[in-house]
């Protein structure tokens, strides 16, 4: 007897907007850096961007807020900063309705390259819908979702790759890469520029698209 199918979702840009992440990296951290180094806010933003770029998003440290607090000698108030920015966590309008509906028919999991500290704050309203939550940075030591990451997730969940359906807003890491691993994937394009059988413009289209692909 076949069990319930599993759908995995990306987080930021798919279920939540970028407001929270942008607030942390481009407002709160520069503000602390400016105060520590007696710079103007704009000077601090410019300097931080330069340093972010020097480290580069191919290194795990780029995603690690605790690393930046240590590097800039900002103390251990990173959690307080995340809490202070939590008011900026914003779900897309259809997110909760879609998760509520799908959770009755599918097992739902969350796959993100956000660090676990961010995920815990960003998912407070919706974490109850998910069977499992995986951070490729915190749980697997990978900075991006690779084919290997998707296969590791499937192994953890006891699934074959073809038994997982993934949805996300990044053309490469949420669509092309999972398909390379044998995972069925849908690309969420909220700009409504892309078209195709595996393209969504809104999460509310997902269930119908799954049925169409399955030939129902």
Secondary structure, DSSP 8 states (H G I E B T S, - for coil): -----EEEE--BTTTB-SHHHHHIIIIIHHHHHHHHHT--HHHHHHHHHHHHHHH-TTSGGGG-HHHHHHHTT-TTTHHHHHHHHGGG--B-TTHHHHHHHHHTTSEEEEEESS-HHHHHHHTTTTGGG-SEEEEHHHHH--SS--HHHHHHHHHHHT--GGGEEEEES-IIIIIIHHHHTT-EEEEE-TT----STTEESSGGGHHHHHHHHHT-
